[in-house]
């Protein structure tokens, strides 16, 4: 890698080239959406996945219930029936089929899934969202950061029973954790880490609290200001005799499961956990292993870290004049660890035409003023946005682009070229966003969806299709199934320059209209795709004339 001084002639600048290794992010990625959920929590662009657990204390809409504790509990109950020997079960979202079981008493599970279903897509399984929920709880409640991997596959039906119950003896607890792949010390750590948040609800466990009232809630930790902090008070209070944990000092000793669990190895593990740093370390290790406990056939990705430079293409389409409207954003990671000062950065793009030849014209960007054009994530992550809106010559076309970051104070520029190949684009198939729409009028329970595409004349358009993800409700299950509906495009008879315009129409379920679709042209290596487009962007929008 060589560094040379930048000059004012941008295409002639000697530049730093940044080409990620094979293990690093290359755009586009199957993990783009889940990485967005992982990173964009507040600020200018946000997904809001953490909204239900931020703050970490009681939910404003549900006094007496702590969503953060419920998210941890849901993930544990989903994972805990894993059979390590058989390679079955684990974090696979089978809990969605199991909420009526006595071992899964309470509304916590459906409440958790009911929030997460808003983020459930073909790119984010319910099981991945449960794992992301644990990551998010740790980030909002002051816990340790754990690696986040994706790739979990949702179960199609219920798994076996077997979640440990408070009234069961210690031998049963040890055996159940061992079946799931966790030894006695792991069991103690997992229970302690899980019970740093929340408490016991009288409505769910009246035999433990002695009162079945909705308002009867007893903290695991005595210091009520600490119940929303990921600390080890649940351990230290067990030792100093001040605990109010009803699973330790409850009147019914049969249900004092934490008392039995904590003492299962003669208090050796729980004594070690009384040190705050050891508690943090063991929780980090144990909870990471918990969320990565999956069926043997499931292969998780490498840990997903916030991507450094990430493009977002809002539109690449023919405009009214027959040019290519090219609109989007570049997200630059400006966390403290990057050393980047967002007030000292300039961003522009360079691109290549359809034949791969470099085009001398550069594409400038501007940083938004709203919320300083910045987004924040968990564990101190920060991102700054730079937006572009330009037109390209449709006759010359476009095939790829590079991102240039200039440090304004030094006039030094770095080029990010997506592993050496540039960030790829195709102008053979265009999604005509401006000429697509979703009519909000519901007729017979349906809405009219119109998707418009433009196909360049040198392409065969007879195998052009819309692949629409249908969210199919399931009786008694809060998470819908997903099916891909293939819908044909019809030739509109309209030609614009080198492009022919096609339209696809479908009557979408009025109650489950928020979904995604792909546009596919051809199959195999030569196929062209516009992927993961959201119908929510079309809601109530009128279709422009062809």
C-alpha positions in Angstrom: 0.0 0.0 0.0 1.5 3.3 -1.1 0.6 6.8 0.0 1.0 9.7 -2.4 -0.2 13.3 -2.2 -3.6 14.2 -3.7 -4.0 16.9 -6.3 -7.0 18.8 -7.7 -7.3 16.6 -10.8 -9.3 13.9 -9.2 -8.9 11.1 -11.7 -5.2 11.7 -11.7 -4.8 11.6 -7.9 -2.2 9.2 -6.6 -4.3 7.5 -3.8 -4.4 5.0 -1.0 -6.3 2.0 -2.2 -8.3 0.1 0.4 -9.2 -3.4 -0.8 -10.7 -5.7 1.9 -9.4 -9.2 2.4 -11.6 -12.1 1.5 -12.9 -12.3 5.1 -14.0 -8.7 5.1 -17.1 -7.0 3.9 -17.7 -7.0 0.1 -20.8 -5.2 -1.1 -23.5 -6.3 -1.6 -23.7 -8.9 1.1 -26.4 -11.3 2.3 -25.8 -9.7 5.7 -26.5 -6.1 4.7 -30.0 -5.9 6.3 -29.0 -7.7 9.5 -26.0 -5.5 9.8 -28.3 -2.5 9.5 -30.3 -3.8 12.4 -27.1 -4.4 14.4 -25.7 -0.9 13.9 -28.3 1.8 13.1 -30.1 2.4 16.4 -30.5 6.2 16.7 -29.9 9.4 14.8 -30.4 10.5 11.2 -31.0 7.0 9.8 -32.2 4.4 12.2 -34.0 1.1 12.3 -34.9 1.2 16.0 -34.5 -2.4 16.9 -33.5 -1.5 20.4 -36.5 0.8 21.0 -38.3 -1.8 23.1 -35.3 -2.3 25.5 -34.1 1.3 25.6 -34.1 2.3 28.4 -33.4 -1.0 30.1 -35.9 -0.5 32.9 -39.6 -1.1 32.9 -41.4 -0.6 29.6 -43.4 2.6 29.5 -46.4 0.9 27.9 -46.3 -2.0 30.2 -45.5 -1.0 33.8 -44.1 -3.9 35.8 -42.6 -5.6 32.8 -39.0 -5.3 31.8 -38.6 -6.0 28.1 -34.8 -6.5 28.4 -35.2 -9.3 30.9 -38.0 -10.8 28.7 -35.7 -10.8 25.6 -33.0 -12.7 27.6 -35.6 -15.1 28.9 -37.1 -15.8 25.5 -33.7 -16.6 23.9 -32.8 -18.9 26.8 -36.1 -20.8 26.7 -35.7 -21.2 22.9 -32.2 -22.5 23.2 -32.4 -24.6 26.3 -34.0 -27.7 24.7 -30.9 -28.2 22.5 -29.6 -31.7 22.3 -25.9 -31.4 21.7 -25.4 -35.1 21.1 -28.2 -35.4 18.5 -27.4 -32.0 17.0 -31.0 -30.8 17.3 -32.8 -27.8 18.7 -31.1 -24.7 20.0 -31.7 -21.1 19.0 -34.1 -21.8 16.1 -37.2 -19.7 17.1 -39.2 -22.9 17.8 -40.4 -21.0 20.9 -43.0 -19.4 18.6 -44.8 -22.8 18.5 -44.3 -23.5 22.2 -45.9 -20.5 24.0 -48.8 -22.5 25.4 -46.6 -24.9 27.3 -46.5 -24.7 31.1 -42.7 -24.3 31.0 -43.2 -21.2 28.9 -45.8 -19.4 31.1 -46.4 -15.7 30.7 -46.7 -13.2 27.9 -42.9 -12.5 27.6 -42.4 -14.8 24.6 -45.2 -13.5 22.4 -44.4 -10.0 23.5 -40.8 -10.4 22.4 -41.7 -12.0 19.1 -44.5 -9.5 18.6 -42.0 -6.7 18.5 -39.3 -8.5 16.6 -41.8 -9.6 13.9 -41.6 -6.1 12.5 -38.0 -6.8 11.5 -38.6 -10.3 10.3 -37.7 -10.7 6.6 -36.2 -13.2 4.2 -32.8 -11.6 5.2 -33.4 -11.8 9.0 -34.8 -15.0 10.5 -36.7 -14.9 13.7 -33.9 -16.9 15.3 -31.3 -14.4 14.2 -33.5 -11.6 15.7 -33.6 -13.5 19.1 -29.8 -13.6 19.0 -29.7 -9.9 18.0 -32.1 -9.2 21.0 -29.5 -10.6 23.4 -26.8 -8.5 21.8 -29.0 -5.4 22.1 -29.9 -6.0 25.7 -26.2 -6.2 26.6 -25.6 -3.0 24.7 -28.4 -1.0 26.3 -28.1 -2.4 29.8 -24.3 -1.9 30.2 -23.4 -5.5 29.6 -20.4 -7.0 27.7 -20.2 -7.0 24.0 -20.6 -10.4 22.4 -19.9 -11.5 18.8 -22.9 -11.5 16.6 -23.2 -14.1 13.9 -26.1 -14.6 11.5 -27.4 -17.6 9.5 -29.8 -19.2 12.0 -32.7 -21.1 10.4 -36.2 -20.9 11.8 -37.8 -24.2 13.0 -41.0 -25.2 11.1 -42.7 -26.6 14.2 -42.3 -27.1 17.9 -39.3 -28.7 19.5 -39.3 -31.1 22.5 -40.3 -30.0 25.9 -37.6 -29.6 28.6 -37.0 -26.1 29.8 -35.7 -26.3 33.4 -38.4 -25.5 35.9 -37.9 -23.8 39.4 -39.4 -26.8 41.2 -37.1 -29.4 39.6 -34.1 -30.8 41.6 -30.5 -29.8 41.0 -29.7 -33.1 39.3 -32.4 -32.5 36.7 -31.0 -29.0 36.1 -27.5 -30.2 35.7 -28.6 -33.0 33.3 -30.7 -30.6 31.1 -27.8 -28.1 30.8 -25.4 -30.9 30.1 -27.7 -32.1 27.3 -27.6 -28.6 25.8 -23.7 -28.6 26.0 -23.2 -26.6 29.2 -21.4 -27.9 32.3 -22.3 -27.2 35.9 -20.2 -24.0 36.0 -21.7 -22.8 32.8 -25.2 -23.4 34.2 -24.4 -21.3 37.2 -23.0 -18.5 35.1 -25.9 -18.5 32.7 -28.5 -18.3 35.5 -26.6 -15.5 37.3 -26.1 -13.6 34.0 -29.8 -13.9 33.1 -31.0 -12.9 36.6 -29.1 -9.7 36.8 -32.2 -8.3 35.1 -35.9 -8.7 35.9 -37.6 -10.7 38.7 -40.6 -12.9 39.4 -44.1 -12.0 38.3 -46.9 -12.9 40.7 -49.4 -13.5 37.8 -47.1 -16.1 36.3 -45.7 -17.7 39.5 -48.2 -17.2 42.3 -46.8 -20.2 44.1 -43.5 -18.4 44.4 -44.6 -14.9 45.1 -47.7 -15.8 47.2 -49.7 -13.3 45.3 -51.2 -13.6 41.7 -51.7 -9.9 41.2 -50.5 -8.4 37.9 -48.7 -5.7 39.9 -46.9 -8.2 42.1 -43.3 -8.2 40.9 -40.3 -9.1 43.0 -36.8 -8.1 41.8 -34.0 -10.7 41.6 -31.8 -7.9 42.9 -32.6 -6.1 46.2 -31.3 -2.7 45.0 -34.1 -1.7 42.7 -32.0 0.9 41.0 -29.7 -1.9 39.9 -32.3 -4.1 38.3 -31.8 -2.2 35.0 -28.0 -2.5 35.1 -26.1 -5.5 33.9 -24.1 -5.9 37.2 -23.4 -8.8 39.6 -25.6 -7.6 42.5 -27.6 -10.8 42.1 -24.4 -12.6 43.1 -23.1 -10.3 45.8 -26.5 -10.1 47.5 -26.6 -13.9 47.6 -23.4 -13.9 49.5 -24.0 -11.0 51.9 -27.5 -12.2 52.8 -29.4 -9.1 51.5 -31.0 -10.9 48.5 -34.7 -10.6 47.8 -34.4 -13.1 45.0 -37.5 -15.4 45.5 -35.7 -18.2 43.8 -33.2 -18.1 46.7 -35.2 -17.0 49.7 -38.7 -17.9 48.7 -41.1 -19.2 51.3 -41.5 -22.4 49.2 -38.1 -24.0 49.3 -39.2 -26.4 46.5 -39.0 -23.5 44.0 -35.8 -22.0 45.2 -33.9 -23.1 42.1 -31.3 -20.3 42.1 -30.3 -21.3 45.6 -29.7 -24.9 44.4 -28.1 -23.8 41.1 -25.7 -21.3 42.7 -24.5 -23.9 45.2 -24.2 -26.7 42.7 -20.4 -26.7 42.8 -20.0 -25.7 46.4 -20.3 -22.0 45.6 -17.0 -22.1 43.6 -18.3 -20.5 40.4 -20.7 -18.1 42.2 -17.8 -16.9 44.4 -15.7 -16.2 41.4 -18.6 -14.2 39.8 -18.7 -11.9 42.9 -15.7 -10.2 41.2 -17.3 -7.7 38.7 -14.7 -8.3 36.0 -15.0 -12.0 36.2 -18.8 -11.7 36.1 -18.5 -9.6 33.0 -16.1 -12.0 31.4 -18.1 -15.2 32.2 -21.4 -13.5 31.0 -19.7 -12.5 27.8 -18.5 -16.1 27.1 -21.6 -17.9 28.3 -24.2 -15.7 26.6 -22.2 -15.8 23.3 -22.2 -19.6 23.5 -25.9 -19.5 24.3 -26.9 -17.6 21.2 -24.6 -19.6 19.0 -26.1 -22.9 20.1 -27.9 -24.0 17.0 -28.9 -27.2 15.2 -25.9 -29.1 13.8 -27.0 -28.5 10.2 -26.9 -24.7 10.6 -23.7 -22.9 9.8 -23.3 -19.5 11.3 -21.4 -16.7 9.6 -18.2 -15.2 10.9 -18.9 -12.5 13.5 -20.5 -9.5 11.8 -18.8 -6.2 12.7 -20.0 -2.8 11.7 -19.0 -2.2 8.1 -16.5 0.5 7.5 -17.8 2.0 4.2 -21.2 1.0 3.0 -23.2 2.2 0.0 -27.0 2.4 -0.2 -28.6 2.8 -3.6 -32.0 4.5 -3.3 -32.6 4.6 -7.1 -31.0 3.7 -10.4 -33.7 4.3 -12.9 -34.6 6.0 -16.1 -35.9 9.6 -15.6 -38.3 11.5 -17.7 -35.5 12.7 -20.0 -34.2 9.2 -20.6 -31.1 9.6 -18.4 -30.2 7.4 -15.5 -31.2 8.9 -12.1 -28.6 7.7 -9.6 -29.5 8.5 -6.0 -28.1 7.1 -2.8 -26.0 7.4 0.4 -22.5 6.4 1.6 -22.3 5.5 5.2 -18.9 6.1 6.7 -17.9 4.6 10.1 -16.6 7.5 12.3 -16.4 5.8 15.6 -13.6 7.0 17.8 -11.6 3.8 17.0 -11.4 4.8 13.3 -9.6 8.1 14.0 -11.9 9.8 11.4 -13.3 13.3 12.2 -16.7 13.6 10.5 -16.1 17.4 10.3 -12.9 16.8 8.4 -14.1 14.4 5.7 -15.1 15.0 2.1 -16.7 12.1 0.1 -17.1 11.7 -3.7 -17.6 8.9 -6.1 -15.9 7.9 -9.3 -17.5 5.4 -11.7 -17.0 3.3 -14.8 -19.3 3.1 -17.8 -21.0 -0.1 -19.1 -17.9 -1.2 -20.9 -15.8 -0.8 -17.8 -14.0 2.4 -18.9 -13.4 5.1 -16.2 -15.5 8.2 -16.6 -13.8 11.5 -15.8 -16.8 13.1 -14.2 -17.0 12.7 -10.4 -20.1 12.4 -8.3 -20.1 14.8 -5.3 -21.9 14.1 -2.0 -23.2 16.3 0.7 -23.5 15.6 4.4 -27.1 16.1 5.7 -27.7 18.8 8.3 -30.5 17.0 10.1 -29.1 15.4 13.3 -25.7 16.3 11.8 -26.1 13.5 9.3 -25.0 11.0 12.0 -26.3 7.7 13.3 -25.2 5.8 16.4 -25.2 2.1 17.3 -24.4 0.1 20.4 -21.0 -0.1 22.2 -19.9 3.4 21.0 -20.4 2.9 17.3 -21.0 6.1 15.2 -21.6 6.6 11.5 -21.8 9.7 9.2 -23.8 9.9 6.1 -23.0 11.4 2.7 -25.7 11.7 0.0 -25.6 11.9 -3.7 -28.2 12.7 -6.4 -27.1 12.8 -10.0 -27.8 11.7 -13.5 -25.7 9.5 -15.7 -25.7 9.1 -19.5 -27.9 6.1 -20.2 -26.2 5.5 -23.5 -22.8 5.0 -21.8 -24.3 3.3 -18.8 -22.6 2.4 -15.6 -21.0 -0.8 -14.2 -19.3 0.1 -10.9 -18.1 2.9 -8.7 -15.5 3.6 -6.1 -15.8 5.7 -2.9 -13.2 8.4 -2.2 -12.6 9.8 1.3 -10.6 13.0 1.5 -9.2 14.3 4.8 -9.9 18.0 4.2 -7.1 19.2 6.6 -4.4 17.3 4.8 -5.9 16.9 1.3 -5.1 13.2 1.5 -7.6 10.8 -0.2 -8.3 7.2 0.4 -10.1 5.1 -2.3 -12.4 2.2 -1.3 -12.8 -0.1 -4.2 -14.8 -3.1 -2.7 -12.0 -5.6 -2.8 -10.5 -4.4 -6.0 -13.5 -4.9 -8.3 -15.4 -1.7 -7.4 -18.9 -1.5 -6.0 -21.0 -3.3 -8.8 -24.0 -1.9 -10.6 -26.0 -3.2 -13.5 -28.0 -1.0 -15.9 -29.3 -4.0 -17.9 -32.3 -4.2 -15.5 -33.7 -1.1 -13.7 -36.3 -0.9 -11.0 -38.4 2.1 -11.9 -39.2 3.3 -8.3 -40.9 6.5 -9.5 -43.3 4.5 -11.6 -44.2 1.9 -9.0 -46.9 2.2 -6.3 -49.1 0.6 -3.7 -52.6 1.8 -3.6 -53.8 2.2 0.1 -57.4 1.6 -0.8 -58.4 -1.9 0.5 -60.9 -3.8 -1.6 -61.9 -7.2 -0.5 -59.0 -7.2 1.9 -56.4 -6.5 -0.8 -54.3 -3.6 -2.0 -53.1 -3.1 -5.6 -49.3 -3.3 -6.0 -47.7 -2.1 -9.2 -44.0 -2.7 -9.9 -42.3 -1.2 -13.0 -39.0 -2.3 -14.5 -36.9 -1.2 -17.5 -35.0 -3.8 -19.5 -32.2 -2.8 -21.8 -32.8 -3.8 -25.4 -29.9 -6.2 -25.7 -31.4 -8.4 -23.0 -33.9 -11.1 -23.4 -37.0 -10.0 -21.4 -39.2 -13.1 -21.7 -38.0 -14.4 -18.3 -38.5 -11.3 -16.3 -40.4 -11.9 -13.1 -41.4 -10.3 -9.8 -40.6 -12.5 -6.7 -42.8 -11.2 -4.0 -42.5 -12.4 -0.4 -45.9 -13.2 1.0 -46.3 -13.1 4.8 -48.7 -15.9 5.5 -50.5 -15.9 8.9 -50.3 -19.0 11.0 -53.0 -20.0 13.5 -51.7 -19.5 17.1 -48.3 -18.4 16.0 -47.3 -14.7 16.1 -44.6 -15.0 13.4 -46.0 -15.5 9.9 -44.6 -17.9 7.4 -43.0 -16.6 4.3 -43.7 -17.7 0.8 -42.3 -16.4 -2.5 -45.0 -15.6 -5.1 -43.7 -15.4 -8.6 -45.6 -12.8 -10.7 -45.1 -12.2 -14.4 -44.3 -8.8 -15.9 -46.2 -7.6 -19.0 -44.8 -5.5 -21.8 -46.2 -2.0 -21.5 -45.5 -1.2 -25.1 -43.4 1.8 -24.1 -39.8 2.3 -25.2 -37.4 4.9 -23.7 -34.1 5.1 -25.5 -32.5 1.7 -25.3 -35.0 0.4 -22.7 -38.3 -1.4 -22.8 -40.8 -0.8 -19.9 -42.5 -3.7 -18.2 -45.1 -3.7 -15.4 -46.2 -6.3 -12.9 -49.4 -6.0 -10.9 -50.5 -8.0 -7.9 -53.2 -7.8 -5.3 -51.4 -7.9 -2.0 -52.9 -8.8 1.4 -54.1 -5.5 3.0 -53.1 -6.6 6.5 -49.6 -7.9 5.5 -48.6 -5.4 2.9 -45.3 -4.5 4.4 -43.0 -7.0 2.7 -40.2 -7.2 0.2 -39.7 -8.3 -3.4 -36.9 -9.0 -5.9 -37.0 -8.4 -9.7 -35.2 -11.1 -11.6 -34.1 -11.2 -15.2 -32.9 -14.7 -16.3 -31.4 -17.5 -14.3 -27.9 -18.8 -13.7 -24.7 -16.9 -14.0 -26.0 -14.3 -16.4 -29.1 -13.4 -14.4 -29.7 -9.8 -13.3 -31.3 -9.0 -10.0 -32.7 -6.1 -8.1 -33.0 -7.5 -4.6 -34.8 -6.8 -1.3 -37.0 -3.8 -2.3 -39.5 -2.8 0.3 -43.2 -2.3 -0.4 -43.3 0.2 2.5 -41.6 2.7 0.3 -44.5 2.5 -2.2 -47.3 2.8 0.4 -49.7 5.5 -0.7 -47.5 6.6 -3.5 -48.9 7.4 -6.9 -47.4 5.8 -10.0 -45.9 8.3 -12.4 -46.8 8.0 -16.1 -44.7 5.7 -18.3 
